[in-house]
Amino acid sequence: MELKDYLGIVRRSWILILSITLVGLLAGAAASYLVKPTYTAETQLFVAIQNSGTVQELQQGNTFSQARVQSYVKTVATPVVLQPAIDSLGLDMTASQLAGKIKATTDLNTVLITISVADGSPVQAAAIAQAVSSSLIKAVDTLERPDTSSQSPVKLSIITPASAPAAPSSPNTKLNLALGLLVGLALGLGAAVLRTTLDNRIRGESDLRRVTDAPILGGIAFDQDAVKKPLITQVANQSPRAESFRQLRTNMQFANISQKTGAVLVTSSLPGEGKSTTAANLAIALAQAGQTVVLVDADLRRPMVGEYLGLESNAGLTTALVGSAELTDLLQPWGEDELYVLTSGQIPPNPSELLGSDEMLQLVRKLENSFDAVVIDAPPLLPVTDAAVLSQHVGGVIVVIGSQKVKQADLQKSLAALNMVDANVIGVVLNRLPSKGPDAYAYSYYSHENQLSPTGSAT
């Protein structure tokens, strides 16, 4: 993937990334709150040679003391040093247990020894550090004497006494919060990339282009009010939704300019992608442009056009196909423009046979001769074969793609089914697109007192 693809993933999954990042931050805060505070007290000792002499002797003594310092650092954690400290403070622990709280270090080429003691009590940490330092001085003095009557050549002195620390050394709240933030952010980004990789639903144009190069005739942004008001006549004339269908009308006419037939089939891969509302609103938009239009509800499985437009559906397409009534008697006018609707009629037991029959072909031809545009709402492609069969009777097919509703593999199967019957797919419509984000499709309006100028853009 390219950089823009990763940026798209971040924009698309920012809520997931932010949520996991906040969880990481809270985990860092919880760790700081739940961990018992530990205080660290330090004391520093200086190692010196007790004899004096020439400069050369002093240099040799300095080299000697530096060489011995590493041994003294190791000696700090031994019972020889720790047990006297335990006895002097009356601690209820063994030398090995106390050794776990003590850390002795020295810097290279120095004769300084730093003893650090970590404890839950700042006072006790300082007391242990001081006691261990004093015990180390005595232990070295004893170990470095060749016999009891001689003097040790090395002397240790405390140059920095231990004091009770004012603040705990751990937990480091700032560090824990920073680590929690970074870990949460990394996990959030990883989860976003993983979800995008595993989730192959079509969300926008970039996902669509992985499946097909078919022209995008329009993009319809998701509108919560569309559930209750699906028709563009139910919203303001200059609303983004109404403008989207006018743009779809224009693009469809250009895409279908080489076709002699006026019949266009509207279908989708699966139910719930918005094909029926798209067909109805496209027919309304065509009628508003001054054309004579007929909208045919050929979804003989789950007809919805009559319900959306508030028309009687008991007599309609199936009635005409079985010859029970004349076609002209079944057409119902709708609205103030030249729009007529042929509802589904009674649902038959054999929809595929009826839609693929010669009677259906002749009905489509009659409508083409009588109207400027014929818009046919067909069943979805994957559950049944009705739309593929019916596509052979029309000049063009529009496939409605519901954003986040259909998977790439499902769309591939749908287009393959249309290709198998040599259907003419004039384009696709991206429906239910988000109004914001990388997959957004929106219109901006600049309203003035006497002027309203729409501009459109798609991503």
C-alpha positions as CSV (number, residue, x, y, z in Angstrom):
1,M,0.0,0.0,0.0
2,E,1.1,3.6,-0.6
3,L,1.2,6.4,1.9
4,K,-2.1,7.7,0.8
5,D,-3.7,4.3,1.5
6,Y,-2.4,4.4,5.1
7,L,-3.6,7.9,5.5
8,G,-7.0,6.7,4.3
9,I,-7.0,3.9,6.8
10,V,-6.2,6.4,9.6
11,R,-9.0,8.7,8.5
12,R,-11.4,5.8,8.1
13,S,-10.6,4.2,11.4
14,W,-9.7,7.1,13.6
15,I,-12.3,6.3,16.2
16,L,-10.9,2.8,16.6
17,I,-7.3,4.1,16.8
18,L,-8.3,6.8,19.3
19,S,-10.2,4.3,21.4
20,I,-7.3,1.9,21.7
21,T,-4.9,4.7,22.3
22,L,-7.0,5.9,25.2
23,V,-7.1,2.4,26.5
24,G,-3.3,2.3,26.5
25,L,-3.1,5.6,28.2
26,L,-5.6,4.4,30.9
27,A,-3.5,1.2,31.3
28,G,-0.4,3.3,31.9
29,A,-2.3,5.4,34.5
30,A,-3.7,2.3,36.2
31,A,-0.2,0.8,36.4
32,S,1.1,3.9,38.1
33,Y,-1.9,3.9,40.5
34,L,-1.8,0.2,41.4
35,V,1.9,-0.3,41.8
36,K,3.1,0.4,45.3
37,P,5.5,3.4,45.5
38,T,9.2,2.6,45.9
39,Y,11.7,5.1,47.4
40,T,15.4,5.0,46.6
41,A,18.1,6.4,48.9
42,E,21.7,6.8,47.9
43,T,25.0,7.2,49.6
44,Q,28.4,7.6,48.1
45,L,31.9,6.5,49.3
46,F,35.4,7.5,48.4
47,V,38.2,4.9,48.3
48,A,41.7,6.3,49.3
49,I,45.2,4.9,49.9
50,Q,46.3,5.7,53.5
51,N,50.1,6.0,52.9
52,S,51.8,9.1,51.4
53,G,55.0,9.5,49.5
54,T,56.4,10.5,46.2
55,V,54.3,11.4,43.2
56,Q,55.0,8.1,41.6
57,E,54.0,6.3,44.8
58,L,50.7,8.3,44.8
59,Q,50.0,7.4,41.2
60,Q,50.6,3.7,41.9
61,G,48.3,4.0,44.9
62,N,45.6,5.6,42.8
63,T,45.9,2.8,40.3
64,F,45.7,0.2,43.1
65,S,42.6,1.8,44.6
66,Q,40.8,1.9,41.2
67,A,41.5,-1.8,40.7
68,R,40.2,-2.6,44.1
69,V,37.0,-0.6,43.7
70,Q,35.3,-3.2,41.5
71,S,36.0,-5.8,44.2
72,Y,34.4,-3.6,46.9
73,V,31.3,-3.1,44.7
74,K,30.9,-6.9,44.5
75,T,31.5,-7.1,48.3
76,V,28.4,-4.9,49.1
77,A,26.0,-7.7,48.3
78,T,27.7,-10.4,50.4
79,P,26.7,-11.4,54.0
80,V,29.9,-10.0,55.3
81,V,28.5,-6.5,54.7
82,L,24.8,-7.1,54.8
83,Q,24.4,-9.2,58.0
84,P,26.0,-6.5,60.3
85,A,23.6,-3.9,58.7
86,I,20.6,-6.2,59.4
87,D,21.7,-6.7,63.0
88,S,22.2,-3.0,63.6
89,L,18.8,-2.1,62.3
90,G,17.0,-5.1,63.6
91,L,15.6,-6.0,60.1
92,D,13.4,-9.1,59.8
93,M,15.0,-10.4,56.6
94,T,18.0,-12.5,55.4
95,A,21.1,-11.2,53.7
96,S,19.9,-12.6,50.3
97,Q,16.6,-10.8,50.7
98,L,18.3,-7.5,51.6
99,A,20.7,-7.9,48.6
100,G,17.6,-7.7,46.3
101,K,17.0,-4.2,47.5
102,I,20.6,-3.0,47.1
103,K,22.5,-1.9,44.0
104,A,26.2,-0.9,44.2
105,T,27.9,0.8,41.2
106,T,31.0,2.7,40.3
107,D,32.0,4.9,37.4
108,L,34.9,3.9,35.2
109,N,38.3,5.3,36.2
110,T,37.0,6.6,39.5
111,V,37.4,5.6,43.1
112,L,33.7,6.4,44.0
113,I,31.2,3.8,45.0
114,T,27.5,4.6,45.0
115,I,25.1,2.4,47.0
116,S,21.4,2.6,46.2
117,V,18.7,1.1,48.4
118,A,15.0,0.7,47.3
119,D,12.3,0.3,49.9
120,G,8.7,1.1,50.4
121,S,9.6,3.5,53.2
122,P,11.8,6.5,52.4
123,V,13.1,6.6,56.0
124,Q,14.0,2.9,56.0
125,A,15.7,3.2,52.6
126,A,18.0,5.9,53.9
127,A,18.7,4.0,57.1
128,I,19.6,0.8,55.2
129,A,21.8,2.7,52.8
130,Q,23.7,4.4,55.7
131,A,24.0,1.1,57.6
132,V,25.3,-0.8,54.5
133,S,27.8,2.0,53.8
134,S,29.1,1.8,57.4
135,S,29.3,-2.0,57.3
136,L,31.2,-1.9,54.0
137,I,33.8,0.5,55.5
138,K,34.4,-1.9,58.4
139,A,34.4,-5.0,56.2
140,V,37.0,-3.5,53.8
141,D,39.1,-2.4,56.7
142,T,39.1,-5.9,58.1
143,L,39.6,-7.7,54.7
144,E,42.5,-5.5,53.6
145,R,44.6,-5.9,56.7
146,P,47.2,-8.7,56.3
147,D,47.0,-9.4,60.1
148,T,45.2,-8.0,63.1
149,S,48.2,-5.9,64.1
150,S,48.8,-4.1,60.8
151,Q,46.9,-1.2,59.2
152,S,44.7,-1.5,56.1
153,P,46.3,0.3,53.1
154,V,42.8,1.3,51.9
155,K,40.4,3.6,53.6
156,L,36.7,4.1,52.6
157,S,34.9,7.4,53.6
158,I,31.3,8.4,53.2
159,I,31.2,11.6,51.2
160,T,27.5,11.7,50.6
161,P,25.4,10.6,53.5
162,A,22.0,8.9,52.8
163,S,18.9,11.0,53.2
164,A,15.2,10.1,53.0
165,P,13.9,10.8,49.5
166,A,11.0,13.2,49.2
167,A,9.4,11.5,46.1
168,P,9.2,7.9,45.1
169,S,11.5,6.6,42.4
170,S,8.9,4.3,41.0
171,P,6.4,4.1,39.6
172,N,7.4,6.7,37.0
173,T,3.9,8.1,36.2
174,K,5.1,10.2,33.3
175,L,7.0,7.4,31.7
176,N,4.1,4.9,32.2
177,L,1.7,7.3,30.6
178,A,4.0,7.9,27.7
179,L,4.6,4.2,27.2
180,G,0.8,3.5,27.5
181,L,0.1,6.2,24.9
182,L,2.7,4.9,22.4
183,V,1.8,1.3,22.9
184,G,-1.9,2.1,22.5
185,L,-1.3,4.1,19.4
186,A,0.8,1.3,17.9
187,L,-1.9,-1.2,18.7
188,G,-4.6,1.1,17.3
189,L,-2.8,1.6,14.0
190,G,-2.1,-2.2,13.8
191,A,-5.8,-3.0,14.5
192,A,-6.9,-0.4,11.9
193,V,-4.6,-1.9,9.2
194,L,-5.7,-5.5,10.2
195,R,-9.4,-4.6,10.0
196,T,-9.0,-3.0,6.6
197,T,-7.0,-6.0,5.3
198,L,-9.6,-8.5,6.6
199,D,-12.7,-6.4,5.9
200,N,-13.2,-6.4,2.1
201,R,-16.4,-4.5,2.1
202,I,-16.7,-1.7,-0.5
203,R,-16.6,1.6,1.3
204,G,-15.8,4.0,-1.5
205,E,-14.2,4.5,-4.9
206,S,-10.8,3.2,-3.9
207,D,-12.4,-0.2,-2.9
208,L,-14.6,-0.2,-6.0
209,R,-11.6,0.2,-8.3
210,R,-10.1,-3.0,-7.0
211,V,-13.1,-4.8,-8.5
212,T,-14.2,-2.9,-11.6
213,D,-13.4,0.0,-13.9
214,A,-17.1,0.7,-14.6
215,P,-18.0,4.4,-14.6
216,I,-19.3,5.9,-11.4
217,L,-22.5,7.6,-12.4
218,G,-23.1,9.2,-9.0
219,G,-22.5,9.0,-5.3
220,I,-25.4,9.3,-2.8
221,A,-24.4,10.4,0.7
222,F,-26.1,8.6,3.6
223,D,-28.9,10.6,5.0
224,Q,-30.6,9.4,8.3
225,D,-33.8,11.2,7.2
226,A,-33.9,9.1,4.0
227,V,-35.3,6.2,6.0
228,K,-38.5,8.2,6.7
229,K,-38.3,10.4,3.6
230,P,-36.8,8.3,0.8
231,L,-37.9,10.5,-2.1
232,I,-36.2,13.7,-3.3
233,T,-39.6,15.3,-3.5
234,Q,-39.8,15.0,0.3
235,V,-36.7,17.1,0.9
236,A,-35.6,20.6,-0.1
237,N,-35.1,21.1,-3.9
238,Q,-31.5,22.3,-3.3
239,S,-30.6,19.6,-0.7
240,P,-27.4,17.5,-1.3
241,R,-29.6,14.4,-1.8
242,A,-31.7,16.0,-4.5
243,E,-28.6,17.4,-6.2
244,S,-27.0,13.9,-6.1
245,F,-29.8,12.4,-8.1
246,R,-29.8,15.3,-10.6
247,Q,-26.1,14.6,-11.1
248,L,-26.9,10.9,-11.5
249,R,-29.5,11.8,-14.1
250,T,-27.0,13.9,-16.1
251,N,-24.2,11.3,-15.9
252,M,-26.6,8.5,-16.9
253,Q,-27.7,10.4,-20.0
254,F,-24.1,10.9,-21.1
255,A,-23.2,7.3,-20.4
256,N,-26.2,6.0,-22.3
257,I,-26.0,8.4,-25.2
258,S,-24.9,5.8,-27.7
259,Q,-27.8,3.5,-26.9
260,K,-31.0,3.6,-28.9
261,T,-33.2,2.1,-26.2
262,G,-34.6,4.2,-23.4
263,A,-34.9,1.3,-21.0
264,V,-32.5,1.2,-18.0
265,L,-32.5,-1.5,-15.4
266,V,-31.5,-0.6,-11.8
267,T,-30.3,-3.5,-9.6
268,S,-27.8,-4.4,-6.9
269,S,-25.9,-7.3,-5.6
270,L,-27.8,-7.8,-2.3
271,P,-31.0,-6.5,-0.7
272,G,-30.7,-3.4,1.3
273,E,-28.3,-1.5,-0.9
274,G,-30.9,1.1,-1.9
275,K,-31.7,0.1,-5.5
276,S,-35.5,0.8,-5.2
277,T,-35.1,4.3,-3.8
278,T,-32.4,5.0,-6.4
279,A,-34.7,3.8,-9.2
280,A,-37.6,5.9,-7.9
281,N,-35.6,9.0,-7.4
282,L,-33.8,8.7,-10.8
283,A,-37.3,8.4,-12.4
284,I,-38.4,11.5,-10.5
285,A,-35.3,13.4,-11.5
286,L,-35.7,12.5,-15.2
287,A,-39.4,13.6,-15.1
288,Q,-38.4,16.9,-13.4
289,A,-36.1,17.5,-16.4
290,G,-39.1,17.5,-18.7
291,Q,-39.0,13.9,-20.0
292,T,-41.9,11.5,-20.1
293,V,-40.9,8.7,-17.8
294,V,-42.3,5.4,-16.7
295,L,-41.0,3.6,-13.6
296,V,-41.6,-0.2,-13.6
297,D,-41.4,-2.2,-10.4
298,A,-40.0,-5.5,-11.7
299,D,-38.9,-6.7,-8.3
300,L,-41.5,-9.5,-8.1
301,R,-40.0,-10.9,-4.9
302,R,-40.1,-7.8,-2.6
303,P,-41.7,-5.0,-4.5
304,M,-41.2,-1.6,-2.8
305,V,-41.9,1.1,-5.4
306,G,-45.7,1.1,-4.7
307,E,-45.0,1.5,-1.0
308,Y,-42.5,4.4,-1.5
309,L,-44.8,6.3,-3.9
310,G,-48.0,5.5,-2.1
311,L,-49.6,3.7,-5.0
312,E,-51.9,0.6,-5.4
313,S,-49.8,-2.5,-6.2
314,N,-52.4,-5.2,-6.6
315,A,-52.7,-4.6,-10.3
316,G,-49.5,-3.9,-12.3
317,L,-46.7,-5.6,-14.2
318,T,-47.8,-9.2,-13.5
319,T,-51.4,-8.2,-14.5
320,A,-50.1,-7.0,-17.9
321,L,-47.9,-10.0,-18.5
322,V,-50.7,-12.5,-18.0
323,G,-53.0,-10.4,-20.2
324,S,-55.6,-9.6,-17.5
325,A,-55.6,-5.9,-18.4
326,E,-54.3,-3.4,-20.9
327,L,-51.0,-1.8,-20.2
328,T,-52.3,1.7,-20.5
329,D,-55.0,1.0,-17.9
330,L,-52.3,-0.2,-15.4
331,L,-50.1,2.9,-15.6
332,Q,-50.6,5.2,-12.6
333,P,-49.6,8.9,-12.9
334,W,-47.5,10.3,-10.1
335,G,-46.6,13.8,-9.1
336,E,-46.8,17.0,-11.1
337,D,-44.5,15.9,-13.9
338,E,-44.9,13.4,-16.7
339,L,-44.1,10.4,-14.5
340,Y,-46.1,7.2,-14.7
341,V,-45.6,4.1,-12.5
342,L,-46.3,0.5,-13.3
343,T,-46.3,-1.3,-10.0
344,S,-45.5,-5.0,-9.5
345,G,-49.0,-6.4,-9.3
346,Q,-49.7,-9.7,-7.6
347,I,-46.5,-11.6,-6.6
348,P,-46.3,-14.7,-8.9
349,P,-44.9,-18.1,-8.1
350,N,-42.5,-17.9,-11.1
351,P,-40.9,-14.5,-11.3
352,S,-37.9,-15.5,-13.4
353,E,-40.0,-17.1,-16.1
354,L,-42.3,-14.1,-16.3
355,L,-39.4,-11.6,-16.5
356,G,-37.6,-13.6,-19.1
357,S,-40.7,-14.2,-21.3
358,D,-41.4,-12.8,-24.7
359,E,-44.4,-10.9,-23.2
360,M,-41.9,-9.0,-20.9
361,L,-39.8,-8.1,-23.9
362,Q,-42.8,-6.8,-25.8
363,L,-43.9,-4.8,-22.8
364,V,-40.6,-3.1,-22.5
365,R,-40.6,-2.3,-26.2
366,K,-44.1,-0.8,-25.9
367,L,-43.0,1.4,-23.0
368,E,-39.9,2.5,-24.9
369,N,-42.0,3.6,-27.8
370,S,-44.4,5.5,-25.5
371,F,-41.9,7.2,-23.1
372,D,-38.7,9.1,-23.3
373,A,-37.2,7.0,-20.5
374,V,-38.0,3.7,-18.9
375,V,-36.6,2.9,-15.5
376,I,-37.0,-0.6,-14.2
377,D,-36.4,-1.6,-10.6
378,A,-35.2,-5.2,-10.6
379,P,-34.4,-7.7,-7.9
380,P,-30.9,-8.0,-6.5
381,L,-28.5,-10.2,-8.6
382,L,-27.1,-12.7,-6.1
383,P,-30.1,-14.1,-4.4
384,V,-32.1,-14.7,-7.6
385,T,-31.5,-14.7,-11.4
386,D,-34.4,-12.3,-12.2
387,A,-32.2,-9.3,-12.8
388,A,-29.7,-11.1,-15.1
389,V,-32.6,-12.5,-17.1
390,L,-34.3,-9.1,-17.4
391,S,-31.1,-7.3,-18.3
392,Q,-31.3,-8.9,-21.8
393,H,-34.4,-6.9,-22.5
394,V,-33.0,-3.5,-21.7
395,G,-30.3,-1.3,-23.2
396,G,-28.4,-0.6,-20.0
397,V,-27.9,-1.7,-16.5
398,I,-27.1,0.4,-13.4
399,V,-25.7,-1.4,-10.4
400,V,-26.3,0.2,-7.1
401,I,-23.6,-0.4,-4.5
402,G,-24.4,0.1,-0.9
403,S,-21.3,1.5,1.0
404,Q,-20.3,-1.0,3.8
405,K,-23.1,-3.3,2.7
406,V,-21.6,-5.4,-0.1
407,K,-18.2,-7.2,-0.2
408,Q,-15.8,-7.0,-3.1
409,A,-16.3,-10.7,-3.9
410,D,-20.1,-10.3,-4.0
411,L,-19.8,-7.4,-6.5
412,Q,-17.5,-9.5,-8.6
413,K,-20.1,-12.3,-8.7
414,S,-22.8,-9.8,-9.7
415,L,-20.8,-8.2,-12.5
416,A,-19.8,-11.7,-13.7
417,A,-23.5,-12.7,-13.8
418,L,-24.3,-9.7,-16.0
419,N,-21.3,-10.2,-18.2
420,M,-22.3,-13.8,-18.7
421,V,-25.6,-12.7,-20.4
422,D,-23.8,-9.9,-22.3
423,A,-25.6,-7.2,-20.3
424,N,-24.6,-3.6,-21.0
425,V,-23.5,-2.2,-17.6
426,I,-23.4,1.6,-18.2
427,G,-22.2,2.4,-14.7
428,V,-22.5,2.0,-11.0
429,V,-24.0,4.2,-8.2
430,L,-22.2,4.4,-4.9
431,N,-25.0,4.7,-2.3
432,R,-25.0,5.3,1.5
433,L,-21.6,7.0,1.4
434,P,-20.4,8.8,4.5
435,S,-20.8,12.6,4.5
436,K,-17.3,13.0,5.9
437,G,-14.0,11.2,5.7
438,P,-11.9,9.6,2.9
439,D,-15.0,8.0,1.3
440,A,-17.2,11.1,1.5
441,Y,-19.3,12.4,-1.2
442,A,-20.9,15.8,-0.5
443,Y,-22.2,19.0,-2.0
444,S,-21.4,22.5,-0.7
445,Y,-23.8,25.3,-1.0
446,Y,-23.1,29.0,-1.0
447,S,-26.4,30.7,-0.4
448,H,-27.1,34.3,-1.0
449,E,-30.2,36.3,-1.0
450,N,-31.0,35.9,-4.7
451,Q,-28.5,33.2,-5.7
452,L,-27.8,29.6,-4.7
453,S,-24.8,28.0,-6.4
454,P,-24.1,24.2,-5.9
455,T,-20.8,22.6,-6.4
456,G,-20.1,18.9,-6.2
457,S,-17.1,16.8,-5.4
458,A,-16.5,13.1,-5.0
459,T,-13.8,11.1,-3.4
